[in-house]
Amino acid sequence: MFNLRLFFKLFALNLKAQLEYRVDFIVSVFQIMLLQLGSLGLIWIVLDRFHDLGGWTFGEVAFLVGLRLLSHGILILFFPDIRGGVNEYIVSGEFDRFLLKPVNPLLLLVANSVLLNGFTDFSSGMAIVAIASTTLHLHWTVMKIFFLAVVVLGALLIEVSVYLAASSVSFWILKLEALTDITFQFHEQFILYPLNIYGKPIQALLTFVIPFAFVNYYPAIYFLDKSSAVLFHPAFAYATPAVGILAFAGAYLIWKRGLRAYGSTGS
């Protein structure tokens, strides 16, 4: 409980610090909105020419994009340092300060920074999912809304886990931004589109190795009732929460082993 209170206190302090730069925040909001509209515009141009993408209509692909933004927004808001900050802290020697306090260093790392841009991503995701749902005439029951919330949490765990595992490699190999960059590209680009348009190697990679497909593709099959888009196994449409828990357990194990192997840079 003490750790939880500490987390929210640190989060509140970081939030206040971010709000001091309101103009920068407003500019960032517009920048992110333009990026999201640009991504959807590119998808619309492709689908306007080819009518569908691997059997997915524009509304269905937009649903994929919106579903991904929900968990991504929470990731950006609460876990910005997980996406590459670990390497920078280790190389500069600043990581030592996380080890000098009687608190889980991962908790301190997470609470160390906050990015309000996450609110924009999350709200954009909500709006896109709502508009796509109206366009596709989706019927949202209480059970589906509950499962959506569980899926978002599971997807968040998956995103945090992949970045945490990639960042933890820095405990053994310094200056390994390339691994984080590759992870970022898979996360930012590949899952914007239906997984079934890629070859089997990419499908397998994003399902069994870097499980980003469970962030939006597999749960979208359930919400959109697209049994024709099932890959590998029909049960994957419901597996996001379980995959998230397993992925986090594995990533945290790598993190703990990395901590034991860590040696200060001395800077």
TAWO-V47810 format. One record per helix or strand. SS is the DSSP state (H for helix, E for strand). FROM is the first residue (numbers start at 1). TO is the last residue. Records with the same first field share a line. If there is no record, write none. Layout:
SS->FROM-TO + FROM-TO
This chain:
H->2-19 + 22-50 + 58-78 + 80-83 + 85-92 + 96-99 + 105-111 + 117-136 + 142-171 + 177-188 + 190-192 + 195-197 + 200-209 + 213-224 + 227-229 + 234-238 + 240-261
E->53-53 + 56-56
